[in-house]
Amino acid sequence: MHPQELSNPAGAIRWWVYQRERFPILAHGTLIMAFSSSAVCFSSLLSEEQGLPHWPAFAAAFITSFIFFLQLRIADEFKDSEEDEKFQPYRAVPRGLVTLRELGFVFLIGAFIQLSIALWLYPPLVGILLIAWAYLGLMSREFFVREWIRSRPITYLWTHMGIMPLVDLYATATEWMPRGAAVPDGLIWFLVVSFFNGVVIEVGRKIRSTDEEKLGVSTYTKLWGQRGAPLIWFGFLFVTAISASIAGSLIGFGLQTFIVLTILLLVALLVVIKFSLTPSSRSAKHFELMSGIWTLMMYLTLGLGPFLQSIL
């Protein structure tokens, strides 16, 4: 097979390659399923509703959240296109695997599906959807202060993680809004968890060994150093664990949440120590892997675990 056939596969194969490289459906779908189902269950537990929430809430929360995260990836492709063309030409868009126009079309189809689901489940949900879209739009334009915000990595980090609580708010709203309830008391802690967990994932995926660093590619090891970045990542894990334990206590699952996350913190500490001793590309990849495991287990602990306990 000619090399060009691999770099420019036709039809559906192109999109399969794109998702494998930029948005792995299975890996992302698993985490988003845990995230969205946890949001629905947590909302139900806060309101002390009896029985399993209706399936449309789970379906709407998952599909809409999945599309939101896909839209975030597509938005990144647009705002980073110049840098990718210059410093990372091997990526999908610069090498011509897919075009920005095609990705824009996928973005719009996703928005149409989100809108349709909101109208089908409970039309007032459109209000929260519009707020999330507006924030996503501002992120895509880098809040119209591109150079200013890019020169301040920490500000860039927290402003871009602001989308996480909004997506989470929408996911929980698929449960409490259709039954005519107000925002459940204590929901803020679940939104705080989502914010800091987003930071954990973002920092974890941008920790690199020295030999992996590339000109023009921003990483947190460049910003905070080979020793500083892992420690700060661990610090965000710790803050997330505290927030999650408080959220868990509101639904009678605080001790269980604390135990599970403490075990995971010990494992994460080993990841930090290993990278500090042998900062290789292999040990650097463990941060992203651990961030994924942390996310999955945390949301299962805050959602499915306590909900099963409440109905058994």
PANU-325658 format. One line per 10 residues: their letters; for each residue x, y, z of C-alpha. Coordinates in pm, 1 decimal, m for minus. Layout:
A = X,Y,Z ~ ... $
***
This chain:
MHPQELSNPA = 0.0,0.0,0.0 ~ 128.1,342.6,m96.1 ~ 207.0,571.7,202.7 ~ m30.2,836.1,67.0 ~ m318.7,595.0,105.8 ~ m243.8,576.2,478.2 ~ m209.4,951.3,526.4 ~ m525.2,1031.9,326.9 ~ m769.3,743.3,366.5 ~ m1104.7,793.2,199.7 $
GAIRWWVYQR = m1454.2,811.8,337.2 ~ m1537.1,664.1,674.5 ~ m1182.8,537.9,722.3 ~ m1061.5,896.8,753.5 ~ m1300.4,960.2,1038.7 ~ m1207.1,635.7,1208.3 ~ m842.3,743.6,1200.0 ~ m937.4,1090.4,1324.3 ~ m1127.8,959.2,1625.3 ~ m845.4,720.1,1708.6 $
ERFPILAHGT = m592.3,1001.3,1709.4 ~ m788.3,1295.9,1845.8 ~ m1104.2,1171.4,2018.6 ~ m1098.5,796.4,2097.3 ~ m1467.4,712.8,2117.3 ~ m1436.8,409.5,2345.8 ~ m1204.4,570.2,2602.0 ~ m1383.6,904.6,2603.4 ~ m1725.2,742.5,2590.7 ~ m1652.2,533.8,2900.6 $
LIMAFSSSAV = m1545.2,837.7,3102.7 ~ m1835.1,1049.4,2976.0 ~ m2079.2,770.3,3059.8 ~ m1945.9,766.1,3417.2 ~ m1955.5,1147.8,3430.4 ~ m2310.0,1186.7,3297.5 ~ m2468.8,897.7,3486.6 ~ m2302.3,1019.1,3805.4 ~ m2451.3,1365.5,3750.5 ~ m2802.0,1223.9,3708.8 $
CFSSLLSEEQ = m2772.0,990.3,4009.6 ~ m2616.1,1257.5,4231.8 ~ m2895.1,1501.7,4150.0 ~ m3156.4,1238.6,4230.6 ~ m2988.5,1149.8,4560.7 ~ m2969.8,1514.0,4667.7 ~ m3340.4,1550.7,4613.5 ~ m3409.7,1221.9,4790.6 ~ m3611.7,1098.3,4497.4 ~ m3702.3,733.0,4532.2 $
GLPHWPAFAA = m3633.0,484.6,4256.6 ~ m3417.1,502.9,3948.4 ~ m3432.3,828.4,3749.2 ~ m3613.0,789.6,3420.8 ~ m3400.1,656.8,3133.7 ~ m3447.5,971.0,2917.3 ~ m3245.2,1169.3,3173.8 ~ m2952.6,926.0,3146.3 ~ m2972.4,919.1,2766.1 ~ m2998.2,1297.1,2730.4 $
AFITSFIFFL = m2716.9,1360.4,2978.0 ~ m2482.6,1113.3,2807.7 ~ m2547.6,1209.6,2445.5 ~ m2540.7,1583.2,2511.9 ~ m2225.6,1558.2,2727.1 ~ m2052.6,1339.0,2468.9 ~ m2124.7,1594.6,2198.6 ~ m2004.7,1877.5,2424.1 ~ m1666.0,1710.2,2468.0 ~ m1645.1,1641.6,2094.2 $
QLRIADEFKD = m1724.0,2008.0,2029.4 ~ m1445.7,2105.1,2269.4 ~ m1202.8,1896.5,2066.1 ~ m1324.8,2053.8,1742.4 ~ m1299.1,2403.0,1891.7 ~ m937.6,2325.4,1984.7 ~ m868.2,2223.6,1624.9 ~ m984.2,2566.0,1509.0 ~ m811.2,2782.7,1769.4 ~ m483.7,2587.2,1753.4 $
SEEDEKFQPY = m474.4,2551.1,1374.4 ~ m194.8,2803.5,1318.3 ~ 28.5,2655.5,1587.7 ~ m40.4,2300.0,1469.7 ~ 44.1,2393.0,1111.9 ~ 376.8,2534.4,1226.3 ~ 482.7,2307.2,1511.9 ~ 275.4,1988.3,1484.2 ~ 214.1,1927.8,1111.1 ~ 167.2,1555.5,1174.6 $
RAVPRGLVTL = m170.9,1615.5,1337.8 ~ m494.3,1530.7,1159.1 ~ m591.3,1875.1,1028.7 ~ m248.8,2004.7,918.3 ~ m170.5,1686.7,727.5 ~ m506.6,1694.6,551.5 ~ m677.1,1392.6,706.4 ~ m985.5,1607.7,771.6 ~ m1053.0,1974.3,707.5 ~ m1168.7,2247.6,941.0 $
RELGFVFLIG = m1475.1,2289.8,722.8 ~ m1568.4,1925.1,772.8 ~ m1513.3,1953.4,1147.0 ~ m1727.4,2266.9,1155.4 ~ m2007.3,2073.0,987.8 ~ m1976.3,1796.5,1250.3 ~ m1989.8,2064.5,1521.4 ~ m2315.8,2204.1,1382.4 ~ m2473.8,1859.7,1346.9 ~ m2385.0,1795.6,1709.8 $
AFIQLSIALW = m2544.7,2124.9,1815.2 ~ m2862.0,2034.2,1626.2 ~ m2876.8,1698.3,1807.1 ~ m2824.1,1868.7,2143.6 ~ m3100.4,2118.2,2073.1 ~ m3336.9,1844.5,1956.0 ~ m3276.1,1640.2,2271.3 ~ m3339.5,1940.2,2495.8 ~ m3665.2,2021.6,2316.9 ~ m3771.6,1657.1,2333.5 $
LYPPLVGILL = m3691.6,1604.8,2701.6 ~ m3789.6,1943.2,2850.0 ~ m3776.9,2266.5,2644.0 ~ m3656.8,2492.8,2931.1 ~ m3330.9,2295.1,2922.7 ~ m3247.5,2504.0,2616.0 ~ m3166.8,2793.4,2849.5 ~ m2877.8,2607.2,3014.4 ~ m2772.4,2472.6,2675.5 ~ m2746.6,2827.0,2537.5 $
IAWAYLGLMS = m2534.0,2936.9,2833.5 ~ m2294.8,2645.1,2777.2 ~ m2281.1,2719.0,2404.0 ~ m2207.5,3086.3,2474.4 ~ m1919.2,2996.0,2704.2 ~ m1787.3,2746.5,2450.4 ~ m1801.4,3018.9,2187.8 ~ m1603.8,3256.8,2408.7 ~ m1346.4,2983.6,2472.9 ~ m1314.7,2922.2,2099.8 $
REFFVREWIR = m1236.6,3290.1,2049.1 ~ m1012.8,3284.0,2358.2 ~ m1237.7,3546.8,2516.3 ~ m1124.1,3794.1,2248.0 ~ m793.4,3848.0,2429.8 ~ m588.7,3579.3,2257.2 ~ m239.2,3713.8,2315.4 ~ m313.5,3832.0,2669.8 ~ m462.9,3504.5,2786.9 ~ m201.6,3287.5,2614.8 $
SRPITYLWTH = 71.6,3476.2,2795.0 ~ m92.4,3380.4,3126.6 ~ m108.5,2999.0,3133.7 ~ m276.5,2973.2,3473.6 ~ m552.4,3214.8,3371.8 ~ m583.5,3022.5,3045.1 ~ m620.7,2699.0,3243.7 ~ m896.2,2806.5,3483.0 ~ m1096.6,3001.9,3226.7 ~ m1101.4,2705.0,2989.3 $
MGIMPLVDLY = m1195.8,2466.3,3268.5 ~ m1497.6,2686.2,3341.4 ~ m1689.0,2490.1,3078.1 ~ m1680.1,2176.7,3294.9 ~ m1929.3,2289.9,3562.9 ~ m2162.7,2413.9,3287.1 ~ m2164.1,2077.0,3112.3 ~ m2214.0,1913.7,3450.8 ~ m2497.2,2152.3,3537.8 ~ m2675.4,2058.4,3217.0 $
ATATEWMPRG = m2625.9,1686.0,3284.9 ~ m2780.6,1719.4,3632.5 ~ m3059.8,1939.6,3495.7 ~ m3183.8,1653.4,3277.5 ~ m3292.8,1495.2,3607.8 ~ m3421.9,1784.4,3822.9 ~ m3569.7,2021.8,3565.2 ~ m3822.0,1784.4,3401.8 ~ m3976.7,1706.0,3741.7 ~ m4018.3,2076.5,3813.6 $
AAVPDGLIWF = m3764.3,2097.3,4094.9 ~ m3525.1,2379.0,4180.1 ~ m3148.1,2339.4,4172.5 ~ m3079.3,2080.6,4447.0 ~ m2909.5,2209.4,4761.0 ~ m2545.3,2102.8,4766.8 ~ m2514.2,2062.9,4390.9 ~ m2242.7,2328.9,4392.3 ~ m1998.3,2077.2,4541.9 ~ m2049.4,1840.3,4251.2 $
LVVSFFNGVV = m1980.8,2127.4,4011.7 ~ m1664.4,2213.6,4206.1 ~ m1554.3,1851.0,4172.5 ~ m1606.7,1869.9,3794.9 ~ m1401.4,2188.1,3769.1 ~ m1100.2,2052.8,3957.5 ~ m1123.8,1715.0,3789.4 ~ m1106.8,1891.1,3454.9 ~ m787.9,2059.3,3575.5 ~ m647.1,1719.7,3680.1 $
IEVGRKIRST = m706.8,1577.9,3331.9 ~ m573.2,1886.5,3154.9 ~ m252.4,1903.4,3357.6 ~ m203.3,1526.5,3351.8 ~ m212.2,1505.5,2973.5 ~ 48.0,1779.8,2935.7 ~ 326.8,1646.2,3155.9 ~ 627.9,1550.3,2944.4 ~ 978.3,1421.5,2993.1 ~ 1257.1,1652.7,2876.5 $
DEEKLGVSTY = 1319.7,1454.7,2557.0 ~ 950.2,1484.6,2462.5 ~ 931.1,1863.2,2483.9 ~ 880.8,2032.3,2147.0 ~ 928.2,2386.2,2024.8 ~ 599.9,2578.1,2018.5 ~ 405.3,2312.4,2212.7 ~ 286.7,2424.9,2556.9 ~ 319.7,2178.6,2845.0 ~ 298.1,2214.0,3220.9 $
TKLWGQRGAP = 645.2,2070.8,3264.4 ~ 771.5,2366.7,3063.3 ~ 572.4,2599.4,3287.1 ~ 637.1,2443.8,3629.0 ~ 937.8,2220.1,3567.7 ~ 995.3,1844.3,3572.9 ~ 948.2,1829.7,3949.3 ~ 695.2,2106.4,3996.1 ~ 433.8,1995.0,3742.3 ~ 381.6,1644.0,3891.9 $
LIWFGFLFVT = 353.4,1790.5,4242.2 ~ 99.1,2051.1,4130.5 ~ m95.3,1777.8,3947.2 ~ m100.1,1578.2,4270.5 ~ m212.3,1890.1,4457.0 ~ m511.6,1923.2,4225.4 ~ m592.3,1556.9,4287.1 ~ m590.4,1627.6,4659.8 ~ m821.9,1928.4,4625.2 ~ m1054.7,1724.0,4405.2 $
AISASIAGSL = m1056.7,1445.1,4665.1 ~ m1156.9,1689.0,4941.2 ~ m1434.5,1838.0,4725.5 ~ m1558.1,1491.3,4626.8 ~ m1560.2,1375.1,4989.3 ~ m1772.7,1676.2,5085.9 ~ m2006.6,1606.7,4793.3 ~ m2023.5,1240.0,4896.7 ~ m2110.4,1332.4,5253.9 ~ m2417.3,1520.8,5127.9 $
IGFGLQTFIV = m2560.3,1193.5,4993.7 ~ m2445.3,973.1,5280.3 ~ m2141.4,837.3,5096.7 ~ m1863.5,1056.3,5232.8 ~ m1662.5,785.2,5410.7 ~ m1671.6,548.8,5112.5 ~ m1567.2,829.8,4878.7 ~ m1282.3,926.5,5110.8 ~ m1153.1,566.7,5129.1 ~ m1163.3,509.2,4752.0 $
LTILLLVALL = m994.8,839.9,4670.2 ~ m732.3,796.4,4941.5 ~ m627.7,466.2,4782.5 ~ m613.2,634.7,4444.0 ~ m409.3,921.1,4589.4 ~ m150.5,670.2,4713.7 ~ m129.6,517.2,4366.8 ~ m97.9,866.2,4215.8 ~ 183.0,943.7,4456.9 ~ 371.4,642.0,4321.6 $
VVIKFSLTPS = 326.0,783.6,3970.8 ~ 478.2,1113.6,4085.4 ~ 770.0,940.3,4259.2 ~ 843.3,717.0,3959.6 ~ 850.8,1015.2,3722.5 ~ 1073.8,1210.0,3963.1 ~ 1321.6,921.5,3974.0 ~ 1305.9,829.8,3604.3 ~ 1146.2,1111.0,3400.2 ~ 1098.6,914.4,3077.5 $
SRSAKHFELM = 827.8,932.1,2811.1 ~ 686.4,608.3,2950.0 ~ 655.0,737.4,3306.1 ~ 509.3,1065.2,3174.1 ~ 224.3,875.4,3006.2 ~ 121.7,738.9,3345.6 ~ m10.7,1082.3,3444.1 ~ m273.0,1080.4,3169.4 ~ m360.1,717.3,3241.5 ~ m391.5,783.4,3613.3 $
SGIWTLMMYL = m605.3,1091.6,3545.1 ~ m844.4,873.2,3347.1 ~ m862.5,604.8,3615.7 ~ m911.9,873.1,3881.3 ~ m1197.9,1027.9,3683.4 ~ m1372.2,697.7,3622.3 ~ m1350.5,576.9,3981.9 ~ m1439.8,913.8,4133.2 ~ m1757.8,955.9,3932.6 ~ m1861.7,594.8,3988.4 $
TLGLGPFLQS = m1809.8,650.3,4360.7 ~ m2015.3,969.8,4362.3 ~ m2288.8,838.4,4134.5 ~ m2350.6,471.2,4075.0 ~ m2209.8,347.9,4406.2 ~ m2427.4,553.6,4642.3 ~ m2729.8,516.9,4417.6 ~ m2708.5,137.4,4421.5 ~ m2669.6,153.4,4798.0 ~ m2983.0,366.7,4827.6 $
IL = m3207.8,131.1,4629.6 ~ m3077.9,m204.9,4755.0 $
***
